[in-house]
């Protein structure tokens, strides 16, 4: 092959490589756009920005999904109908797919609400030098509005119960459980629950505000944690703001009716739990203090446990099991009453005389977060002083024959 032929072939190869690179990185002819993704119920559940350059997506893929760069490029807002203005961006997560940038809201989009997805592809061209942004041309935004249909009118959701049910709680009370008659909307729970003192003044930042919120799978039970930093002695939040609750005072846990359910409707009415506070409960749970009342064989009478102190309703419902002498769990139903001091188990089948056992998970807590063998208020331990605790504790009991023999 002559030099001329070699040079001609090399030039052709370089042109081909350049053409392929341009083809693979170029956006579609119609440019960047926004696609709406629906779930199985045909409700919008995610947003995708498509038509971005491959190298732009590659740069984004190297960033943590919480990086502010994502929201600068692509974000979703709630539309304020009253002013036709955008409220703060919806919380969610970002992921870079094969050929798109996807945003998935943290919580389900609410029925009856409008949302605006905003894509600013020009932001991807902006570069910074020495930490400051270089002058750029005005950003061209691509927007897509989506309205979530309102649900059909029905019975409004309401608060059905708040635990603990006792009227006197320890000043180091750790958590509340709020139960609803239907699934609730998520994302703004802390805006609708307050702790008021006897004069109606709201406590400042009483709860540990967790971004995901502590809902059960059905969306009908919310767990509210009082900020542990306001409970434990010597911690900065308590020193700066003081304790949330103080012994000898009256309080109200207030839930306002503006809270919306999963269908976007306000709940039926305000709800309040009034309570007084007593001294702090600081000791670990002592199982030796439990009063266990075994049933007689041949019946389906309840096995009863009485605790001298109220225990955590949700935990007590699932951390105590009943087993036979071989450790095989018995099927049955658990109920809790007497202000969470009384636990009852009714077996699916009649009791059989002989040895049985209670199997208790040591994560069981009282109202102040004290566990079996471990108080909530503990001094900081060094690594060499870590206390190992068993996962379960077993308490044997006997089911006597029906005739007492």
C-alpha positions in Angstrom: 0.0 0.0 0.0 1.4 3.4 -1.0 1.7 6.4 1.4 -1.2 8.1 -0.3 -3.4 5.0 0.1 -2.5 4.7 3.8 -3.2 8.4 4.5 -6.5 8.2 2.7 -7.5 5.1 4.7 -6.5 6.8 8.0 -8.5 9.9 7.2 -11.5 7.8 6.4 -11.1 5.9 9.7 -10.8 9.1 11.7 -13.9 10.5 10.0 -15.9 7.3 10.8 -14.8 7.4 14.5 -15.9 11.1 14.7 -19.2 10.4 13.0 -20.0 7.5 15.4 -19.1 9.6 18.5 -21.3 12.3 17.3 -24.2 9.9 16.6 -24.0 8.2 20.0 -23.8 11.5 22.0 -26.3 13.5 20.1 -29.8 13.9 21.6 -32.9 12.9 19.6 -34.0 15.2 16.8 -36.8 16.7 18.9 -34.4 17.5 21.8 -34.8 17.0 25.6 -38.2 16.3 27.0 -40.0 15.0 30.1 -41.9 11.7 30.3 -44.4 10.8 33.0 -44.2 7.2 34.4 -47.3 5.6 35.8 -47.8 2.8 38.3 -50.1 -0.2 37.9 -53.1 2.0 38.8 -52.2 4.4 36.0 -51.2 7.1 38.6 -48.0 9.1 38.0 -45.2 7.7 40.2 -42.0 9.1 38.6 -40.6 11.6 36.1 -38.0 11.0 33.4 -35.8 13.6 31.6 -34.9 12.1 28.2 -32.9 13.4 25.3 -29.9 14.5 27.3 -26.4 13.9 26.0 -24.7 10.6 27.0 -21.7 12.4 28.4 -24.0 14.6 30.5 -25.7 11.6 32.0 -22.3 10.0 32.6 -21.2 13.0 34.7 -24.5 12.9 36.7 -24.1 9.2 37.3 -20.9 9.9 39.3 -22.8 12.1 41.8 -24.6 11.0 44.9 -28.3 11.2 44.3 -28.7 13.9 47.0 -26.3 16.3 45.2 -27.8 19.7 44.6 -26.8 19.5 40.9 -29.7 17.1 40.2 -32.4 19.5 41.5 -30.7 22.4 39.5 -31.3 20.4 36.3 -34.5 18.5 37.0 -37.1 19.0 39.8 -40.8 18.6 40.5 -42.9 21.2 42.3 -46.4 21.4 43.7 -48.5 24.0 41.9 -50.2 26.5 44.2 -53.6 27.0 42.5 -54.3 30.2 44.5 -51.4 32.0 43.0 -50.4 29.8 40.1 -46.9 29.7 41.7 -44.5 26.9 42.5 -43.9 25.8 46.0 -40.6 24.2 47.2 -39.4 21.2 45.2 -40.9 17.8 46.0 -38.6 15.6 48.0 -37.4 12.4 46.2 -34.5 10.5 44.8 -32.6 10.6 41.5 -31.2 7.8 39.3 -29.4 7.8 36.0 -30.9 5.2 33.7 -29.5 4.0 30.4 -30.6 7.0 28.5 -32.5 9.2 31.0 -32.5 11.0 34.3 -35.3 9.7 36.6 -36.8 11.5 39.6 -39.0 9.4 42.0 -40.9 11.3 44.6 -40.3 10.2 48.2 -44.1 10.0 48.8 -47.0 9.2 46.6 -48.4 12.2 44.7 -51.6 13.4 46.3 -55.0 13.1 44.7 -56.5 16.4 43.7 -53.1 18.2 43.5 -51.2 19.7 40.5 -47.5 19.2 39.9 -45.0 20.8 37.6 -41.9 19.0 36.4 -39.1 21.4 35.3 -36.1 20.4 33.2 -33.3 22.9 32.6 -30.9 21.1 30.2 -28.8 24.3 29.8 -27.7 23.9 33.5 -25.7 20.9 32.4 -23.5 23.1 30.2 -22.6 25.4 33.1 -19.1 25.1 34.5 -17.6 26.6 37.7 -14.1 27.9 38.2 -12.7 28.5 41.6 -16.0 27.8 43.2 -17.9 30.5 41.3 -20.2 30.2 38.3 -19.2 31.6 35.0 -21.6 33.9 33.2 -24.0 31.9 31.1 -26.9 32.6 28.8 -30.4 32.5 30.3 -31.6 28.9 31.0 -34.3 27.6 28.8 -36.7 25.5 30.9 -38.9 22.6 29.7 -42.0 22.2 31.8 -44.8 19.6 32.0 -47.8 19.9 34.3 -49.7 16.9 35.6 -52.9 16.9 37.7 -53.7 14.0 39.9 -57.4 13.2 39.8 -59.3 13.7 43.0 -60.7 10.5 44.6 -64.4 9.8 44.7 -66.1 11.3 47.7 -66.4 8.8 50.6 -66.2 8.6 54.4 -63.5 10.9 55.6 -60.5 9.5 57.3 -60.3 10.1 61.1 -58.0 9.4 64.0 -59.2 6.3 65.7 -56.7 5.9 68.6 -53.5 7.2 70.1 -51.2 5.1 72.2 -50.2 5.1 75.0 -53.7 5.3 76.3 -52.8 6.1 79.9 -53.8 9.5 81.3 -50.5 9.9 83.2 -47.2 9.5 81.3 -43.6 9.7 82.5 -41.8 12.9 81.8 -39.4 10.9 79.7 -42.1 9.5 77.5 -40.4 8.5 74.2 -43.1 7.9 71.6 -46.7 8.1 70.5 -48.6 5.9 68.0 -51.4 7.6 66.0 -53.9 5.3 64.3 -56.1 6.3 61.4 -59.2 4.8 59.8 -57.7 4.9 56.3 -54.3 5.4 54.6 -52.8 8.8 55.1 -50.8 11.1 52.9 -47.1 11.4 53.7 -44.5 14.1 53.8 -46.0 16.7 56.1 -46.9 14.9 59.3 -44.9 17.1 61.6 -46.8 20.2 60.4 -50.0 18.8 61.8 -49.1 17.4 65.3 -48.2 19.6 68.2 -47.6 19.2 71.9 -49.4 22.0 73.8 -48.9 23.0 77.5 -51.7 23.9 79.9 -51.8 27.4 78.4 -52.0 26.2 74.8 -48.4 27.1 74.0 -46.8 24.7 71.5 -43.5 23.0 72.4 -40.6 24.0 70.2 -39.4 21.1 67.9 -40.6 18.3 70.2 -40.3 15.5 67.7 -37.4 13.7 66.0 -38.3 14.7 62.5 -37.4 11.8 60.2 -37.6 12.5 56.4 -39.2 9.2 55.6 -41.6 9.4 58.5 -42.4 6.3 60.5 -45.5 4.8 58.9 -46.5 1.2 58.9 -47.0 -0.6 55.6 -50.7 0.3 55.4 -50.2 4.0 56.0 -52.6 3.9 58.9 -50.2 4.1 61.8 -47.6 6.8 62.4 -45.0 6.5 65.1 -43.9 9.8 66.6 -40.6 9.9 68.5 -40.0 12.7 71.0 -36.4 13.9 70.3 -34.2 11.7 72.4 -31.8 14.7 72.6 -34.5 16.5 74.7 -34.9 13.5 77.0 -31.4 12.3 77.8 -29.5 14.3 80.4 -26.4 16.2 79.3 -27.2 16.4 75.6 -27.0 19.7 73.8 -30.7 19.8 72.5 -31.9 19.4 76.1 -29.4 22.0 77.4 -30.5 24.5 74.7 -34.2 24.0 74.6 -35.0 22.1 77.8 -37.1 18.9 78.1 -40.2 18.6 76.0 -42.2 17.2 79.0 -41.8 18.0 82.7 -43.2 16.1 85.7 -46.4 17.5 87.4 -47.7 19.3 84.3 -50.6 18.9 81.9 -50.2 18.6 78.1 -52.3 18.0 75.0 -51.2 16.1 71.9 -53.1 18.0 69.2 -53.8 16.8 65.7 -55.3 19.4 63.3 -58.0 18.6 60.7 -55.9 20.2 57.9 -53.9 16.9 57.7 -54.8 15.2 54.4 -55.2 11.5 53.8 -53.8 9.5 50.8 -56.7 10.7 48.7 -55.9 14.4 49.4 -58.9 15.0 51.6 -58.7 16.7 55.0 -59.3 14.4 58.0 -62.7 14.5 59.6 -61.9 16.6 62.7 -59.2 17.8 65.1 -58.2 15.1 67.6 -56.6 15.6 71.0 -55.1 13.4 73.7 -54.9 15.1 77.1 -52.4 13.8 79.7 -50.5 14.6 82.8 -46.8 13.8 83.4 -45.3 12.0 86.3 -41.8 11.2 87.4 -39.3 9.8 84.9 -39.2 6.0 84.6 -35.5 5.2 84.4 -35.0 1.5 85.4 -34.8 -1.4 83.0 -37.8 -3.8 82.6 -37.6 -6.5 85.2 -39.4 -9.6 84.1 -39.4 -10.9 87.7 -42.1 -8.3 88.4 -44.5 -9.7 85.9 -47.5 -11.6 87.1 -48.1 -14.6 84.8 -51.5 -16.3 85.1 -51.6 -19.6 83.2 -54.9 -21.1 82.0 -56.3 -24.6 82.6 -55.9 -27.3 80.1 -58.8 -28.2 77.8 -60.0 -24.6 77.4 -59.2 -21.6 75.3 -59.0 -19.3 78.3 -56.5 -16.5 78.0 -52.9 -16.7 79.2 -52.5 -13.4 81.1 -49.5 -11.3 81.9 -49.7 -8.2 84.2 -46.9 -5.7 84.1 -46.5 -3.1 86.9 -45.6 -0.5 84.4 -47.2 0.3 81.0 -45.3 -1.1 78.0 -45.0 0.0 74.4 -48.2 -1.1 72.7 -46.9 -2.0 69.3 -43.8 -3.8 70.6 -45.7 -5.7 73.2 -48.1 -6.9 70.6 -45.3 -8.7 68.6 -42.3 -9.3 70.8 -43.9 -11.9 73.2 -44.6 -15.4 71.8 -46.0 -18.5 73.4 -44.4 -21.9 72.7 -44.7 -25.5 74.0 -41.9 -27.4 75.8 -40.2 -28.1 72.5 -40.1 -24.4 71.5 -42.8 -24.7 68.8 -44.8 -21.5 68.6 -48.6 -21.7 69.4 -51.0 -19.9 67.1 -53.4 -17.5 68.7 -54.5 -13.9 69.1 -52.9 -11.2 71.4 -54.8 -8.3 72.9 -53.5 -5.6 75.2 -55.5 -3.4 77.6 -55.5 -1.7 81.1 -53.4 1.1 79.7 -50.9 -1.3 78.2 -50.3 -3.1 81.5 -52.2 -6.3 80.6 -51.3 -8.8 77.9 -53.6 -11.6 76.9 -53.1 -14.6 74.6 -56.0 -16.7 73.4 -54.8 -19.9 71.6 -56.3 -21.1 68.3 -56.7 -24.6 69.9 -57.4 -25.7 73.4 -54.6 -25.7 75.9 -52.8 -29.0 76.5 -51.6 -29.8 80.0 -47.8 -29.6 80.5 -44.8 -27.3 80.3 -44.9 -24.2 78.1 -42.8 -21.1 77.7 -42.9 -17.4 76.9 -40.3 -16.3 74.4 -39.7 -12.6 74.8 -37.7 -10.5 72.4 -35.4 -8.2 74.4 -36.2 -5.2 72.2 -39.5 -4.9 74.1 -39.7 -1.4 75.6 -41.7 0.5 78.2 -43.1 4.0 77.5 -39.7 5.6 78.2 -37.6 3.3 76.0 -36.3 1.2 78.8 -35.7 -2.4 77.6 -35.2 -5.8 79.4 -32.0 -5.4 81.3 -31.1 -2.1 79.7 -32.4 1.3 80.8 -32.7 4.1 78.2 -30.5 6.4 80.2 -27.1 4.7 80.1 -23.7 6.2 80.5 -21.4 6.2 77.5 -19.5 2.9 77.4 -16.1 2.3 75.9 -15.7 -0.5 73.3 -14.3 -2.8 76.0 -17.4 -2.3 78.2 -20.1 -3.2 75.6 -22.7 -5.3 77.3 -23.9 -8.3 75.3 -27.6 -9.1 75.7 -29.4 -12.1 74.5 -31.9 -11.6 71.7 -34.6 -13.4 73.6 -35.5 -14.4 77.1 -37.6 -17.5 78.0 -39.9 -17.8 80.9 -41.3 -21.3 81.6 -44.9 -21.8 82.8 -47.1 -24.8 83.2 -50.7 -25.5 82.0 -52.4 -27.5 84.7 -54.9 -30.2 84.0 -58.5 -29.0 84.1 -59.2 -31.1 87.2 -56.2 -29.6 89.0 -54.4 -33.0 89.1 
